[in-house]
Amino acid sequence: MKDLKTDAMWLHLHWLTVLAEQGSFTRAAERLEVSKAAMSQKIKALEQLAGVPLVTRTTRTVRLTQAGEKLVEELRGPFAQIEQSFFSVRDSAGPLRGLVRITAPVAFARQQLVPHITAFLREHPQVRIQLEVSDRLVSLVSEGFDLAIRHSEALPETHVAQPLCTTRALVVASPAYIARHGQPDTPQALAEHQCLYYPRGTEAPRWIFTPREAGRESVTVTVNGPFATNNSESIRDAALDGLGIALLPDFSARTALNAGSLVELLPGWQPTGAFAETVYIVRPWSAQVPRAVSSFTRWLREAFRAG
């Protein structure tokens, strides 16, 4: 006769696979939207049912035992199939619903993405969107994200990447800086100015310019300045304060340019190599994509195409 206790273990098994994926009780609990205490209790109950330890706990890390690893590996396929079957049935009819977790760069998210998210949610009130704003490249699978916005040409081969919009780099400065220090009329003149830039290791920063008119060669200029950071909004704000000349992606500079608080410099030259020329929307490959995820992806691509 079947042990009645095993009827309650299916949820415990799923939680174990999430724990293995997330690597910590805290992140697993956040992913499942439960308390850390409940997460720990379920795993302990599962270990009691199994009769062997499944998890090795320390103050900072969680590792599966050999038995735990074997169990999770054998569960991945069946649980993935169950999840796909459920989403297929649930998404086949009725209003759009579900949770979509997104990660995006700080400047792009604040200035370009959030207005489209709010418009989407007004039209689909049963969808929830969680947006993590970060300039680091997160692992979508291990950290449980459905989508990522990537301003990069280095895209993982195991993911599906679709172009969202094109972008270009601009050299800009505030009117106050120009009034004090003058306006460079050639890329080479930047060597005499205070420049604000993204740090690229320990090497001196170099900006590369391609001429917009035929007959001139590309130019590489070594620049110097008082401030470097890996966040384009921070560089933009320093430029707005008159600290120096900045090299920015257009989406970070657009509002300030329209307001006249920043001025584009060297319009006859195109900066190249500093930033990717395309922003992508990326998701892990899956045979079955939740309808909320695919619908939001389509919405976003159409919104940026129209804009």
N, C-alpha and C positions, 0 to 999 in steps of 0.2 A: 504493500500500500504506500502511496506517495506520502512523504513527510509533509504535513500541512505547513510547516515553517517555510518550505521552499516556495510557497505561493507568494510570499512577501519579498522574495529576494530579487525580483526582476528590476525593480527600481534601484536597489542597492548596486546591482551589476552595472547599470548604466552610469550611476554616479562614479563608480570606480574607473570607467573608461574616460570620463570627463576629468577626473583627478590625474590620470596618467597623461592626458593631453595638456592640461594646464600646468602641472608640475608643482602646485601648492594648494593647500586647503583653502586659502583666502581667495585665489583667483578662480578655483573651481566653484566655490560657493557663490561668487559674483556671477559667474557664467550661468549657474543654475538658478540664480535669484533666491537663494536660501541662506540661512545663517551658517557661519563656520562651525558652530557647535553641532548643528543638525548634520552637516557634512561629515564630521568626525564620528558622530554616533552611528550613521549608516554604515560607514566603512568598518567600524568595530563589530557591528552586528553581522556584517558579511563575513568577516574573519571568523567569528564564532560559528557560523553556519558551515564555512569551508573547513574549519578545524586546523588551519595553518595560517601563519602570518602572510598577509598580502602586501603590506606597506611597511617600510622602515621610516620612522619619524625622527627628525632632529629638530633643534630649535629654529633652524632656518630653511631646511630643505625636506622634501618628501621624495623617497625613491621606492619603486616597487621591488618586492622580493622576486626571486626567480619564479615562484609560483604565481605571483601577481602579474608579472610580465607575460607569462604563458597564457594566463586567463584572458588578459586584455587583448592580446594578439588574436586569439581565437574568437573574441567577441566583436572585433571591429567590423568584419564583413557582415554578420547578421544584423547588427544594430544599424549599420549604414543602409541596408536594404529595408529594414523596418521604417527608418526615418524617411527614406525616399517614397515608400508606399504611402505613408501617412500624409506627407506633404502633397503628393499627387492627388489623393482623395480630397483633402481639405481645400486645396487651392483650385479644384476644378469648378467650383461654383461659389456663389455668395460674394459678399463684399470683400475687398482686399483687406487682409489683416496680417498681423505678425510683427516680429521684431527684426529690424535691420540694424546691424552694428557696423559703423563706418569709422575709418581712420583717415585723416587728411592733414596736409601741412598747415601750419598756423595761419600764415597770411592768406593763403587761398581759401581756407575754410571761413575765416572771419569776413573776408571781403567779397567772395564770390559764391561760396557754397551755401551758407546758411539761408540767404533769401530764397533759394530754390527749395531747400528742405521745408521751410515754413509753408511755401505755396503748395507743395506736394501733400503735406499733412492736413492742410485745410480741405483738400479734395478727398483725402482718404483718412478719415478720423479714426479708423480702427487699426491703423498702422502706427507702430512706435519706432522711433529712430534714436539710436544712441551714437553720438559723434564724439570720438576722441581726437582732440586737436594736438598734434605733435609733429615736430620736424624729424623725428627718428623714423627709420624704416622698420616697422614692426612686422612680425611674422603673423600673417593672417590666420593660419591654421592653428598654431600653438596658442595664440591669444584670443581666438574665437571671433575674429572679424569676418563679416560677410563680404565687405567691399573695402577697397582702399583707393584713395586719390593719390596718384604718383606723378610728380613733376620730375621725371627721370626717364632716361632711355634704357637703363639697366633693369629689365623686368624679368621676373622668374619664369622659366620655361614651363613650369607646372601650373601656371595660372593663365586665365583668360584676360587679355588686356584689350580694351577698346578705346580709341582716341576720344577725348572729351572736348578739347579745344586746342588751338595753337597758341603759342606765346612767343614773345621776343624780348630780348634784353634791351634796356635803355640806360643811357648815361644822363644823370639829372643832377641839378643843384638848385638851391633856393635863390631867389632874387637877392637876398641879403648877402649870401656868399659871393655871388657874381659882382655885386657892387663893391665889395671889399677887395676881392682878389682878381677880378677880371674873368673873362670867358675864354676858355681854350678854343682855338680855331683849327687845331689839328690834334690827332691822337697823341703825337709826340709831346705836345705841350702839357699833357696830364702829368708828366714826370715832375713838373714844377708846382703841382697843386697838392693840396691835402685830399686824399682819396679814402673812401669808406668801402670796405670790401669783405667778402667771404674769406675766412682763413682756409688755405689749402696746404695743410701740413706745416712744415717749418720753412718751406721755400718762400722767397719773396713773391708777392702776388704779381701776376702778369695778365694784362688785359689785351685781347686780340681783336683787331678791327678789320672788317672786310669792306672795301669801298663799294658804295651803291652805284657808282658810275664806272664804266669800263675804262681801261687804260691806266689804272693805278693798282699797286700791289697791296697786299695785306700788310698790316703793321702790328707789331707786338710791343707793348709798352710795359715796363716795370714801374709799378706805382707804389707809393708810400702814403701813410696816413696815420692818424691817431687812434682809429677805432676799427675793429674787425669783429664780426659776429656771424653765426650761422643762421640768423633769422632775418628775413628781408624786411619785416616790419620795423625791427630795431634799427636797421641801416637807414630805412626811409625816415624814421623819426629823427635820427641824428642829422640827416640831410636837411630836414625841415627846420631844425634848430640852427642851420648855417655852419655845421661843423666841417663839411667838406663836400666833395663830388662823389656821388654814389652810382654804382652799377646795380640795377634792379630788374627783376622780371616786370613786365608791363602791368600785370594785375596788382602788384604792390604799389605802383606809382600812379595808376590811372586817376584815382580820385583827386590826388594832390595836383596832378597836371591840369585836370579840368578846372580846379579851383584857382590855378595860377600860383599856388604856393611852392610848386616845383616847376622848373623849366627844363625841357629836353635840350641836351647839348650834342654837338657833332652830328647833326641830322644827315650828313652825307656819308656817314660811316655806320656800319652795323656791328655791334659787339657780338662775337661768336665764341662758343665753347664754354661760356660761364654757366649757362643753364640749358636744360633740355628745351627743345622747340615745341614739344607737345606735352599736354597734360593728359594722363590716361586714367580711366576707371578700371580697376583690376579686381578680380575675384578668383578664389581657388577653383580649379577645375572640378566639376561635378556633373554627373549624368542627369541629375535632377536638381534644378534650381528653384527655391521657393518663389512663389509668384510675387510676393512683396519685393524681393530682391531684384528679380528681372524687370518688374514694372517700374521700380524706382530708377534702375539703370537706364531704361528707355526714356523715362521722363527727363532725367538729367541730361542725356545726350541731346534730346530734342530742344530742351531749354537753352543749352549753350549754343546749339546750332542756330536757333532763332535769334539769340542775343548777339 
